[in-house]
């Protein structure tokens, strides 16, 4: 089994829900593999997005690149549909003036079909997520 970035759209991942969208910075930018693109929130918090893998995966390491995110909660589910999420990780991120936050999470019990990332609060009125990367393996297809 080869380890891949399970969150890349080129690996079949898809952002199936986002609570805000700006046509210049859509949620698909989070998983496009391009370091120059990002998704931006459009005000009030919490804001969230859901990544669907379209398969059962085992995540070993998660890396989130963001800007101005204060508190981030990550939930996961093993359901075929994006329901029955359970809290997995909640972190307060460090404010990094003028540069991206690079949060690395070593995953324990990282089996999932979907991830929901919730920005509970930010250091400003707006925040951005530049990428979510999930190193891991495909366990099985959803059937």
C-alpha positions in Angstrom: 0.0 0.0 0.0 1.5 3.3 -1.0 1.1 6.4 1.0 -0.5 9.3 -0.8 -2.0 12.7 -0.1 -5.6 11.6 0.3 -7.0 15.1 0.2 -5.9 16.0 -3.3 -8.6 16.3 -5.9 -6.4 14.4 -8.2 -6.7 11.4 -5.8 -10.5 11.6 -5.9 -11.2 13.9 -2.9 -13.9 16.5 -3.1 -15.0 19.5 -1.0 -18.7 18.7 -0.8 -19.8 21.5 1.5 -18.5 24.9 2.6 -20.4 27.5 4.6 -19.0 30.4 2.6 -17.7 30.9 -0.9 -16.0 33.7 -2.7 -15.8 33.2 -6.5 -12.2 34.2 -6.5 -11.3 31.9 -3.6 -13.6 28.8 -3.8 -13.4 25.9 -1.4 -12.0 23.6 -4.1 -8.7 25.5 -3.8 -8.1 23.7 -0.5 -7.4 20.4 -2.3 -6.1 21.5 -5.7 -2.4 21.0 -4.7 -1.6 24.6 -5.8 0.2 26.5 -3.0 -0.9 29.9 -4.6 -4.6 29.2 -4.2 -6.8 29.2 -1.0 -10.4 29.3 0.3 -11.4 32.3 2.4 -14.2 32.7 4.9 -16.7 35.5 4.4 -17.3 36.7 7.9 -19.0 35.3 11.0 -17.7 32.2 12.7 -18.0 29.2 12.9 -17.2 28.4 9.3 -16.7 24.8 8.0 -16.1 22.6 5.1 -16.4 18.9 4.4 -13.9 16.8 2.4 -15.2 13.6 1.0 -12.7 10.9 0.0 -15.2 8.7 -1.8 -13.4 5.7 -0.2 -12.4 4.4 3.3 -9.0 5.8 4.2 -6.6 5.6 7.1 -5.0 9.0 7.8 -1.6 8.9 9.5 -0.7 12.6 9.3 -2.7 15.7 8.6 -1.2 19.1 7.7 -3.3 22.2 7.5 -1.9 25.4 6.0 -4.1 28.4 7.0 -4.0 32.1 7.9 -5.6 33.8 10.9 -7.3 30.7 12.2 -7.5 30.7 16.0 -9.4 27.5 16.9 -9.9 24.6 14.6 -12.0 21.5 15.2 -11.6 18.4 13.0 -14.3 15.8 12.9 -14.5 12.5 11.0 -17.0 9.8 10.0 -16.9 6.4 8.5 -20.4 6.7 7.0 -21.0 6.6 3.3 -22.9 9.9 3.6 -21.5 13.0 5.5 -23.4 12.2 8.7 -22.6 11.0 12.3 -19.4 13.0 12.6 -17.3 12.5 15.8 -14.9 15.0 17.2 -11.3 13.9 16.4 -9.0 16.9 17.1 -9.5 20.4 18.4 -6.5 22.8 18.4 -5.8 26.4 19.2 -3.4 27.6 16.5 -0.6 30.1 17.0 -1.0 33.5 15.3 1.8 33.9 12.8 1.9 37.5 11.6 2.5 37.7 7.8 3.0 34.0 7.2 0.9 30.8 6.9 0.1 28.7 9.9 1.5 25.2 9.3 -0.3 22.8 11.7 0.9 19.2 11.6 -1.2 16.6 13.4 -0.1 13.0 13.8 -3.3 11.1 13.5 -4.5 8.5 15.9 -7.4 6.3 14.8 -7.5 8.1 11.5 -10.0 5.9 9.7 -12.5 8.1 7.8 -14.6 8.5 4.7 -15.2 12.3 5.3 -13.5 15.0 7.3 -15.3 18.1 8.6 -13.0 21.0 9.5 -14.6 23.7 11.6 -13.0 27.1 12.1 -14.5 28.0 15.5 -12.8 31.4 15.8 -10.2 33.5 14.0 -7.7 36.3 14.8 -9.5 38.6 12.4 -12.9 39.0 10.6 -11.7 36.7 7.9 -9.5 33.6 7.7 -8.2 31.4 4.9 -7.3 27.8 4.4 -4.6 27.2 1.8 -4.4 23.4 1.9 -5.3 20.3 3.8 -3.0 17.4 3.3 -3.7 13.9 4.6 -0.9 11.4 4.4 -2.2 7.9 4.5 -3.5 4.9 2.6 -6.7 3.7 1.0 -8.3 0.9 3.0 -11.2 0.1 0.6 -13.6 1.5 -1.8 -17.1 2.4 -0.6 -19.6 -0.2 -1.9 
